[in-house]
Amino acid sequence: SKILVGRNIEDSDVENFLCPKVNNLISNPSEIIDVDKGIDILINSIGNDETIGVIGDYDVDGATSSSLLKIFFNHYKINCEIYIPDRLKEGYGPNRIVFDQFLKLGIKTVITVDCGATAKKEIDYAKNLGIQVIVIDHHKIDEELPDSIAHINPSRKEDFSKLEDLAAIGLTFLFIVALRRALREENKYKNVQEPNLKNYLDIVALGTVCDVVQLKGLNRAFVKEGIKILNKNMRKGIKGLCFVSQAKDIGVYELGYLLGPRINAAGRTGSPDLGVRLLTSVNDDEVSAISEKLNDLNKDRQNIEKNVLTEAIEKVEDSIKQQNLNSPPVSLIVEKESWHLGVLGIVASRLKEKYNRPSFVISTCQNQSTGSGRSIPGIDIGKIILDAVKAGIIVSGGGHSMAGGFNLEKEKLESFKEFCNEKILEVDQSILQKKTKYDDVLGSTDINRDFYEIIDQASPYGQGNSEPKFILSNIEIEFCQIVGKGHLKLKLSGRNFKNLDAIAFGSVGTPLGNLLSNHQGSQLHLAGAIRKNDWQGFKGVQFHVYDAFIA
């Protein structure tokens, strides 16, 4: 109950929190602005046997959204062409190249997913070609929208659906719900058995987790039900990724840290369509080949990221020393010539995690700079980027509250730094103080599998619903040993338990590791999380140590 109270769950919401069901939490898609308008246009195009074009972002949210449309259209034998722009050559979102290609293919109706919210010039170009564009996006929007035939985005001020926390994949799923409903009325599809859309929730869960949106309400139901489907009846593409990543018993961690990065690697390293091809393939040989390719690309990405991150941290540390600061500045903005564009976002995310500051990582080529930003809760980075566009400081950009991308001229870099700092100084500065919230102090509780199963009812964990953290009071370390690459394996005893397995990852040589290894037999208070520990049929628990204090 303390976990529920700590998450501000009202009594009336307890059932939907512990047992979230899509059927109970889903809204009528028609409540989202322009959904019905977009459906009407699409039904007319489908009725004319037109091929539908889809433009998706190159990240997991874009790849899953594009794949979902492709799978749905394939079920009804509706022709569909997917285009994922090359991040390195074309940049983000719809562009003239893709609209020209679609025109040559006779495509007159195009859906953009996870992109298009700010693509005014590009959508104007499409309109002049006679192409009608339906935008499905969740990113922050300007006051002036692109001139699309329909703009489905809960961030619009005219939208009252209260679904602004959905990722593009969630919006795409709701759009498909509305489209299936509309296709029922079409005579040509009366003999087609309708797809069970619940079977699509595995893909919805993957995109939702990887876009790091709030895991509350409908998002929570998408993920909880989607994970069940994943583990029960895994589609070929996801099974291939699980094989190369050695992922088993799929949960939020496996989606976010094992499967998602491999799909993202395609977009980061110049093979943007591989994720969609994998998720939509039913051919075993193709799935195996693409999975191996994505695994190799992910290794390449990891090496590139490691080098860029090292350089970025050096720049941050040098800046702190030069300014004689006791703590990092309110925002971190680092720039270098020719950093790889595919890792800017993930490096910004690493800086944000390390320093608890909104972080921007920028790469420059011939005086033109491209950047990516990641934020902390309470600072809306998407709005900062849009405001910088309006102020004429950056050329273009957009995003949502926690992430964004942008383009600017190198000569405006200092102006951009000043602008960001001014905006961040407007918010409550206590946000910049990293705080860890613990759900309870466990003094006399028996830490066992039954206790873990009770806690696990609060899962899935993610943005807006963090994993429960506890303090174990008056604990004795009976055993301590270095394992793996700098980890400490422990055995703990408390008032009502003995030999509790514990681990402190990456702690060797750190203040935490020194405290643990030097106080065997002493009384300590340990802070961390309780996780399952299944091995060779044994179902146990393990305490993950984040911090320690002398009792």
C-alpha positions as CSV (number, residue, x, y, z in Angstrom):
1,S,0.0,0.0,0.0
2,K,2.9,2.4,0.7
3,I,4.0,1.9,-2.9
4,L,0.6,2.9,-4.2
5,V,0.4,5.9,-1.8
6,G,3.9,7.0,-2.9
7,R,2.6,7.1,-6.5
8,N,-0.5,9.1,-5.6
9,I,-2.8,6.2,-6.7
10,E,-6.4,6.9,-5.5
11,D,-8.5,4.1,-4.2
12,S,-10.7,4.3,-7.3
13,D,-7.7,3.8,-9.5
14,V,-6.1,0.9,-7.7
15,E,-7.6,-1.8,-10.0
16,N,-6.6,0.0,-13.2
17,F,-3.1,0.5,-11.8
18,L,-2.5,-3.1,-10.6
19,C,-4.5,-4.8,-13.4
20,P,-4.5,-2.3,-16.3
21,K,-6.7,-3.5,-19.3
22,V,-6.6,-1.8,-22.7
23,N,-10.4,-2.4,-23.0
24,N,-11.0,-0.5,-19.8
25,L,-8.7,2.4,-20.5
26,I,-8.9,2.9,-24.2
27,S,-10.6,6.0,-25.5
28,N,-12.8,6.4,-28.5
29,P,-10.2,7.3,-31.2
30,S,-12.7,9.8,-32.6
31,E,-12.0,12.0,-29.5
32,I,-8.6,12.8,-30.9
33,I,-8.7,15.8,-33.2
34,D,-8.6,15.0,-37.0
35,V,-8.8,11.2,-36.6
36,D,-12.1,11.0,-38.3
37,K,-10.9,13.4,-41.0
38,G,-7.9,11.3,-41.6
39,I,-9.9,8.1,-41.7
40,D,-12.3,9.6,-44.3
41,I,-9.4,10.5,-46.6
42,L,-7.8,7.1,-46.2
43,I,-11.0,5.2,-46.8
44,N,-11.5,7.1,-50.0
45,S,-8.0,6.4,-51.2
46,I,-8.3,2.7,-50.3
47,G,-11.6,2.5,-52.1
48,N,-9.8,3.8,-55.2
49,D,-7.2,1.0,-54.8
50,E,-4.4,3.5,-54.2
51,T,-1.1,2.6,-52.7
52,I,-0.7,4.3,-49.3
53,G,2.7,5.9,-48.5
54,V,4.0,5.8,-44.9
55,I,7.0,8.0,-43.7
56,G,8.3,7.0,-40.3
57,D,11.0,8.3,-38.0
58,Y,14.2,6.2,-37.8
59,D,13.9,5.4,-34.1
60,V,12.0,2.5,-32.4
61,D,8.8,4.6,-32.1
62,G,8.8,5.4,-35.8
63,A,9.8,1.9,-36.8
64,T,7.1,0.2,-34.7
65,S,4.4,2.7,-35.9
66,S,5.4,2.2,-39.5
67,S,5.4,-1.6,-39.0
68,L,2.0,-1.6,-37.4
69,L,0.4,0.2,-40.4
70,K,2.2,-2.2,-42.8
71,I,1.0,-5.3,-40.9
72,F,-2.6,-3.9,-40.8
73,F,-2.6,-3.0,-44.5
74,N,-1.2,-6.4,-45.4
75,H,-4.0,-8.1,-43.6
76,Y,-6.5,-6.3,-45.9
77,K,-4.2,-6.6,-49.0
78,I,-4.0,-2.8,-49.2
79,N,-0.8,-1.8,-51.0
80,C,1.6,0.2,-48.8
81,E,5.0,1.7,-49.3
82,I,7.2,2.5,-46.2
83,Y,9.9,5.1,-46.3
84,I,12.3,5.7,-43.4
85,P,14.6,8.7,-44.0
86,D,18.3,8.2,-43.7
87,R,19.3,10.1,-40.6
88,L,22.9,10.7,-41.9
89,K,21.9,11.8,-45.4
90,E,18.4,13.2,-45.2
91,G,17.9,14.1,-41.5
92,Y,14.6,13.8,-39.6
93,G,11.1,13.7,-41.0
94,P,9.5,14.0,-44.4
95,N,11.5,15.6,-47.2
96,R,11.3,16.4,-50.9
97,I,13.2,13.3,-51.9
98,V,10.6,10.9,-50.5
99,F,7.6,12.9,-51.9
100,D,9.2,12.9,-55.3
101,Q,9.7,9.1,-55.1
102,F,6.1,8.6,-53.9
103,L,4.8,10.8,-56.8
104,K,6.7,8.5,-59.3
105,L,5.0,5.5,-57.7
106,G,1.6,7.2,-58.1
107,I,1.1,7.6,-54.4
108,K,-1.2,10.4,-53.6
109,T,-2.0,9.7,-49.9
110,V,0.8,9.7,-47.3
111,I,0.8,9.1,-43.6
112,T,3.7,10.4,-41.5
113,V,4.2,8.6,-38.1
114,D,6.4,10.0,-35.3
115,C,7.3,12.9,-37.5
116,G,5.7,15.7,-39.5
117,A,4.5,17.9,-36.6
118,T,6.7,20.9,-37.7
119,A,7.4,20.0,-41.3
120,K,5.6,23.0,-42.8
121,K,7.8,23.5,-45.9
122,E,8.0,19.8,-46.8
123,I,4.2,19.3,-46.5
124,D,3.6,22.4,-48.5
125,Y,5.8,20.8,-51.2
126,A,3.8,17.6,-51.1
127,K,0.6,19.5,-51.4
128,N,1.9,21.3,-54.5
129,L,2.6,17.8,-56.0
130,G,-1.0,16.8,-55.3
131,I,-0.1,14.6,-52.4
132,Q,-2.4,14.7,-49.3
133,V,-0.6,14.1,-46.0
134,I,-2.0,12.7,-42.8
135,V,0.3,13.5,-39.8
136,I,0.3,11.2,-36.8
137,D,2.7,12.6,-34.3
138,H,3.1,13.3,-30.6
139,H,5.9,15.9,-30.7
140,K,5.5,19.5,-29.6
141,I,3.9,21.7,-32.3
142,D,4.3,25.3,-33.4
143,E,1.3,27.7,-33.2
144,E,1.2,27.4,-37.0
145,L,0.6,23.8,-38.1
146,P,1.8,22.3,-41.4
147,D,-0.9,22.4,-44.1
148,S,-1.7,18.6,-43.9
149,I,-5.1,17.2,-44.7
150,A,-5.3,15.9,-41.1
151,H,-3.0,16.5,-38.2
152,I,-3.5,13.9,-35.4
153,N,-1.6,15.1,-32.4
154,P,-2.9,15.4,-28.8
155,S,-0.4,18.2,-28.2
156,R,-2.7,20.5,-30.3
157,K,-4.5,23.0,-28.1
158,E,-7.7,22.2,-29.8
159,D,-7.4,18.5,-28.7
160,F,-9.3,17.5,-25.6
161,S,-8.6,13.8,-25.6
162,K,-6.0,14.0,-22.7
163,L,-3.8,11.5,-24.6
164,E,-0.7,13.7,-24.9
165,D,1.3,11.1,-23.0
166,L,1.0,8.5,-25.8
167,A,3.9,7.8,-28.0
168,A,3.4,7.8,-31.8
169,I,2.9,4.0,-31.6
170,G,0.0,4.4,-29.2
171,L,-1.6,7.0,-31.5
172,T,-1.1,4.8,-34.5
173,F,-2.8,1.9,-32.7
174,L,-5.8,4.1,-31.9
175,F,-5.8,5.2,-35.6
176,I,-5.9,1.6,-36.6
177,V,-8.8,0.9,-34.2
178,A,-10.7,3.7,-36.0
179,L,-9.7,2.4,-39.4
180,R,-10.8,-1.2,-38.7
181,R,-14.1,0.2,-37.6
182,A,-14.5,2.2,-40.9
183,L,-13.5,-0.8,-43.0
184,R,-16.4,-2.8,-41.6
185,E,-18.7,-0.5,-43.6
186,E,-16.9,-1.2,-46.9
187,N,-18.5,-3.9,-49.1
188,K,-15.2,-5.1,-50.6
189,Y,-13.9,-6.1,-47.1
190,K,-17.0,-7.8,-45.8
191,N,-15.5,-11.3,-46.4
192,V,-12.2,-10.4,-44.7
193,Q,-11.9,-11.7,-41.2
194,E,-11.0,-8.7,-39.0
195,P,-7.6,-8.8,-37.3
196,N,-7.5,-9.2,-33.5
197,L,-5.8,-5.9,-32.7
198,K,-4.8,-7.2,-29.2
199,N,-2.2,-9.3,-31.1
200,Y,-0.6,-6.0,-32.2
201,L,0.1,-5.0,-28.6
202,D,3.6,-6.6,-28.6
203,I,4.7,-4.0,-31.1
204,V,2.9,-1.3,-29.2
205,A,4.6,-2.2,-26.0
206,L,8.0,-2.2,-27.7
207,G,7.6,1.3,-29.1
208,T,6.0,2.7,-25.9
209,V,8.8,1.5,-23.7
210,C,11.6,2.6,-26.0
211,D,10.2,6.1,-26.4
212,V,10.4,6.6,-22.6
213,V,6.8,8.0,-22.3
214,Q,4.9,8.1,-19.0
215,L,4.0,4.5,-18.1
216,K,0.6,5.5,-16.7
217,G,-3.0,4.9,-17.7
218,L,-3.4,3.5,-21.3
219,N,0.4,3.4,-21.8
220,R,0.7,1.1,-18.8
221,A,-2.0,-1.2,-20.2
222,F,-0.3,-1.3,-23.6
223,V,2.9,-2.4,-22.0
224,K,1.5,-4.8,-19.5
225,E,-0.7,-6.6,-22.0
226,G,1.9,-6.4,-24.7
227,I,4.5,-8.1,-22.6
228,K,2.1,-11.0,-21.9
229,I,1.6,-11.4,-25.7
230,L,5.3,-11.2,-26.3
231,N,6.1,-14.0,-24.0
232,K,3.1,-16.1,-25.1
233,N,3.2,-15.9,-28.9
234,M,6.3,-14.1,-30.1
235,R,6.4,-12.8,-33.7
236,K,9.3,-13.9,-35.9
237,G,11.2,-10.5,-36.0
238,I,11.1,-10.1,-32.2
239,K,12.1,-13.7,-31.7
240,G,15.1,-13.1,-34.0
241,L,16.2,-10.1,-31.9
242,C,15.8,-12.1,-28.7
243,F,18.1,-14.8,-30.1
244,V,21.0,-12.5,-31.0
245,S,20.6,-10.4,-27.8
246,Q,20.2,-13.5,-25.6
247,A,17.0,-11.9,-24.2
248,K,14.7,-14.3,-22.2
249,D,11.5,-13.8,-20.2
250,I,10.8,-10.5,-21.9
251,G,10.0,-7.5,-19.7
252,V,10.5,-3.7,-19.8
253,Y,14.3,-4.1,-19.3
254,E,14.6,-6.4,-22.3
255,L,12.5,-4.2,-24.5
256,G,14.3,-1.0,-23.5
257,Y,17.9,-2.2,-23.2
258,L,18.3,-5.3,-25.4
259,L,15.8,-5.2,-28.2
260,G,15.2,-1.5,-28.7
261,P,18.9,-0.5,-29.1
262,R,19.3,-3.0,-31.8
263,I,16.4,-1.6,-33.8
264,N,17.7,1.9,-33.1
265,A,21.1,0.9,-34.4
266,A,19.7,0.7,-37.9
267,G,18.7,4.3,-37.9
268,R,21.8,5.5,-36.1
269,T,24.2,3.9,-38.6
270,G,22.7,4.4,-42.0
271,S,20.4,1.4,-42.5
272,P,17.1,3.0,-41.5
273,D,14.6,0.5,-43.0
274,L,16.0,-2.7,-41.3
275,G,13.9,-2.3,-38.2
276,V,10.6,-2.2,-40.2
277,R,11.7,-5.0,-42.5
278,L,12.5,-7.2,-39.4
279,L,9.2,-6.5,-37.6
280,T,7.1,-7.1,-40.7
281,S,8.9,-10.1,-42.0
282,V,7.5,-13.7,-41.9
283,N,10.5,-15.3,-43.6
284,D,12.8,-17.1,-41.2
285,D,15.9,-16.7,-43.3
286,E,15.3,-12.9,-43.7
287,V,14.6,-12.5,-40.0
288,S,17.8,-14.3,-39.1
289,A,19.9,-12.3,-41.5
290,I,18.5,-8.9,-40.4
291,S,18.7,-9.8,-36.7
292,E,22.4,-10.6,-37.1
293,K,23.0,-7.4,-39.1
294,L,21.2,-5.3,-36.4
295,N,23.3,-7.0,-33.8
296,D,26.5,-6.1,-35.7
297,L,25.3,-2.5,-36.2
298,N,24.6,-2.3,-32.5
299,K,28.2,-3.3,-31.7
300,D,29.4,-0.6,-34.1
301,R,27.1,1.9,-32.4
302,Q,28.4,1.0,-29.0
303,N,32.0,1.6,-30.1
304,I,31.1,5.0,-31.7
305,E,29.1,6.0,-28.7
306,K,31.9,5.1,-26.2
307,N,34.4,7.4,-28.1
308,V,32.0,10.3,-28.4
309,L,30.8,10.0,-24.8
310,T,34.4,10.0,-23.5
311,E,35.1,13.2,-25.4
312,A,31.8,14.8,-24.3
313,I,32.5,14.1,-20.6
314,E,36.0,15.6,-21.0
315,K,34.5,18.7,-22.4
316,V,32.0,18.9,-19.6
317,E,34.6,18.4,-16.9
318,D,37.0,20.9,-18.6
319,S,34.1,23.5,-18.6
320,I,33.4,22.9,-14.9
321,K,37.1,23.4,-14.0
322,Q,37.5,26.5,-16.3
323,Q,34.5,28.2,-14.7
324,N,35.6,27.1,-11.2
325,L,32.2,25.6,-10.5
326,N,31.4,23.3,-7.6
327,S,28.7,21.6,-9.6
328,P,27.7,21.4,-13.3
329,P,26.1,24.4,-15.0
330,V,22.3,24.5,-15.3
331,S,22.6,22.9,-18.8
332,L,25.3,21.0,-20.6
333,I,26.0,21.9,-24.2
334,V,29.0,20.2,-25.9
335,E,30.0,20.5,-29.5
336,K,32.6,19.1,-31.8
337,E,33.4,18.8,-35.5
338,S,32.1,15.6,-37.2
339,W,30.8,13.7,-34.2
340,H,28.7,10.8,-35.5
341,L,25.1,12.1,-35.9
342,G,23.7,8.7,-35.0
343,V,24.8,8.8,-31.4
344,L,24.2,12.4,-30.4
345,G,20.9,11.6,-28.7
346,I,22.2,8.6,-26.7
347,V,25.3,10.5,-25.6
348,A,23.0,13.4,-24.5
349,S,21.0,10.8,-22.5
350,R,24.2,9.5,-20.8
351,L,25.3,13.0,-19.9
352,K,21.8,13.7,-18.5
353,E,22.0,10.6,-16.4
354,K,25.5,11.3,-15.1
355,Y,25.0,15.0,-14.2
356,N,21.2,15.4,-13.8
357,R,21.2,18.3,-16.2
358,P,19.4,19.0,-19.5
359,S,22.1,18.0,-22.0
360,F,22.7,18.9,-25.6
361,V,25.2,17.2,-27.9
362,I,26.1,19.0,-31.1
363,S,28.0,17.9,-34.2
364,T,29.3,20.5,-36.7
365,C,30.1,20.1,-40.4
366,Q,31.0,23.1,-42.6
367,N,29.6,25.6,-40.1
368,Q,26.2,23.8,-40.0
369,S,25.4,22.1,-36.7
370,T,23.0,19.3,-35.8
371,G,22.1,18.6,-32.2
372,S,20.1,16.4,-30.0
373,G,18.9,17.1,-26.4
374,R,17.7,15.1,-23.5
375,S,16.1,16.5,-20.4
376,I,15.2,15.8,-16.8
377,P,11.6,15.8,-15.3
378,G,10.3,19.4,-14.9
379,I,12.2,21.0,-17.8
380,D,10.4,20.8,-21.2
381,I,13.2,20.5,-23.7
382,G,10.8,20.3,-26.7
383,K,9.4,23.7,-25.8
384,I,12.8,25.2,-25.3
385,I,13.8,24.1,-28.8
386,L,10.6,25.5,-30.4
387,D,11.1,28.8,-28.6
388,A,14.6,28.9,-29.9
389,V,13.3,28.4,-33.5
390,K,10.8,31.3,-32.9
391,A,13.6,33.5,-31.6
392,G,15.6,32.9,-34.7
393,I,18.5,31.3,-32.8
394,I,18.2,27.8,-34.4
395,V,17.1,27.0,-37.9
396,S,14.7,24.2,-37.2
397,G,13.9,21.7,-34.5
398,G,11.3,20.1,-32.3
399,G,10.6,17.3,-29.8
400,H,8.7,16.5,-26.7
401,S,9.3,17.3,-23.0
402,M,12.2,14.9,-22.5
403,A,13.9,14.8,-25.9
404,G,14.4,16.9,-29.0
405,G,16.6,17.5,-32.1
406,F,17.6,20.7,-33.9
407,N,19.7,22.4,-36.6
408,L,21.6,25.6,-36.2
409,E,24.4,27.6,-37.7
410,K,27.7,27.3,-35.7
411,E,27.9,31.0,-35.2
412,K,24.7,30.9,-33.2
413,L,26.1,28.3,-30.7
414,E,26.9,30.8,-27.9
415,S,23.5,32.4,-28.4
416,F,21.8,29.0,-28.1
417,K,23.8,28.3,-24.9
418,E,22.7,31.6,-23.3
419,F,19.1,31.0,-24.5
420,C,18.9,27.6,-22.9
421,N,20.4,28.7,-19.6
422,E,18.0,31.6,-19.4
423,K,15.0,29.3,-20.0
424,I,16.2,26.7,-17.5
425,L,16.9,29.4,-14.8
426,E,13.1,30.3,-15.1
427,V,12.2,26.9,-13.4
428,D,12.5,25.9,-9.8
429,Q,16.2,25.2,-9.4
430,S,15.5,22.4,-6.9
431,I,14.8,20.3,-9.9
432,L,18.5,20.2,-10.6
433,Q,19.2,18.5,-7.2
434,K,19.2,14.8,-7.8
435,K,16.9,13.1,-5.2
436,T,16.2,9.4,-4.7
437,K,12.9,8.5,-3.3
438,Y,12.5,5.3,-1.3
439,D,9.2,3.5,-0.9
440,D,9.8,2.0,2.5
441,V,12.3,1.0,5.2
442,L,12.3,-2.7,5.7
443,G,13.6,-3.6,9.1
444,S,11.9,-6.9,10.0
445,T,10.5,-8.0,6.6
446,D,11.4,-11.4,5.3
447,I,12.9,-10.7,1.8
448,N,11.8,-13.7,-0.2
449,R,10.1,-14.6,-3.5
450,D,6.6,-14.1,-2.1
451,F,7.4,-10.6,-1.0
452,Y,8.9,-9.9,-4.5
453,E,5.7,-11.1,-6.2
454,I,3.6,-8.7,-4.1
455,I,5.9,-5.8,-5.0
456,D,5.9,-6.8,-8.7
457,Q,2.2,-6.0,-9.0
458,A,3.3,-2.4,-9.4
459,S,5.2,-3.2,-12.6
460,P,5.8,-2.4,-15.4
461,Y,8.3,0.2,-14.4
462,G,9.4,3.2,-16.4
463,Q,9.0,6.9,-16.8
464,G,6.4,8.1,-14.3
465,N,6.4,4.8,-12.4
466,S,9.9,4.0,-11.2
467,E,10.9,0.7,-9.8
468,P,10.2,0.5,-6.0
469,K,13.3,1.2,-4.0
470,F,13.8,0.2,-0.3
471,I,16.2,0.7,2.6
472,L,17.2,-2.5,4.4
473,S,18.0,-1.4,7.9
474,N,20.6,-3.0,10.2
475,I,22.0,-5.5,7.7
476,E,25.1,-7.6,8.1
477,I,27.3,-8.5,5.1
478,E,28.3,-12.1,5.6
479,F,30.1,-12.5,2.3
480,C,31.6,-10.1,-0.3
481,Q,33.4,-11.1,-3.5
482,I,34.4,-9.4,-6.7
483,V,32.7,-10.9,-9.8
484,G,32.6,-10.0,-13.5
485,K,33.9,-6.6,-14.5
486,G,34.0,-4.6,-11.3
487,H,30.9,-5.9,-9.5
488,L,30.5,-7.0,-5.9
489,K,28.5,-10.1,-5.0
490,L,27.2,-10.2,-1.5
491,K,25.4,-12.3,1.0
492,L,23.2,-10.4,3.5
493,S,21.5,-11.3,6.8
494,G,18.8,-9.3,8.6
495,R,16.5,-9.7,11.5
496,N,14.2,-12.2,9.7
497,F,16.3,-13.6,6.8
498,K,19.8,-15.0,6.1
499,N,21.9,-15.5,3.0
500,L,20.0,-13.0,0.9
501,D,21.8,-12.7,-2.5
502,A,22.8,-9.1,-3.3
503,I,24.9,-7.4,-6.0
504,A,26.4,-4.0,-6.4
505,F,27.1,-3.4,-10.1
506,G,30.2,-1.5,-11.1
507,S,31.0,-0.7,-7.5
508,V,34.6,-2.0,-7.2
509,G,36.9,0.9,-6.5
510,T,34.1,3.3,-5.8
511,P,33.1,4.8,-2.4
512,L,30.2,2.4,-2.3
513,G,32.3,-0.6,-3.1
514,N,34.9,0.3,-0.6
515,L,32.3,0.7,2.2
516,L,30.8,-2.7,1.4
517,S,34.0,-4.6,1.2
518,N,35.5,-3.0,4.3
519,H,32.5,-3.6,6.6
520,Q,31.9,-7.3,6.5
521,G,30.4,-8.3,9.8
522,S,29.3,-4.7,10.6
523,Q,25.8,-3.3,10.7
524,L,24.9,-1.3,7.6
525,H,21.8,0.3,6.1
526,L,21.5,-0.6,2.4
527,A,19.5,1.2,-0.3
528,G,18.4,-0.5,-3.4
529,A,15.8,-2.6,-5.2
530,I,14.5,-6.2,-4.9
531,R,14.5,-8.2,-8.2
532,K,13.9,-11.7,-9.2
533,N,16.8,-14.1,-9.5
534,D,15.9,-17.1,-11.6
535,W,18.6,-19.7,-12.4
536,Q,18.4,-23.3,-13.6
537,G,14.8,-23.6,-12.4
538,F,15.4,-22.0,-9.1
539,K,13.2,-18.9,-8.4
540,G,14.8,-16.6,-5.9
541,V,15.4,-12.9,-5.3
542,Q,18.4,-10.6,-5.3
543,F,18.9,-7.2,-3.7
544,H,20.5,-4.6,-6.0
545,V,22.5,-2.3,-3.9
546,Y,22.5,1.4,-4.9
547,D,23.9,3.0,-1.8
548,A,25.0,2.1,1.8
549,F,25.3,3.8,5.2
550,I,27.0,2.8,8.4
551,A,24.3,1.9,10.9
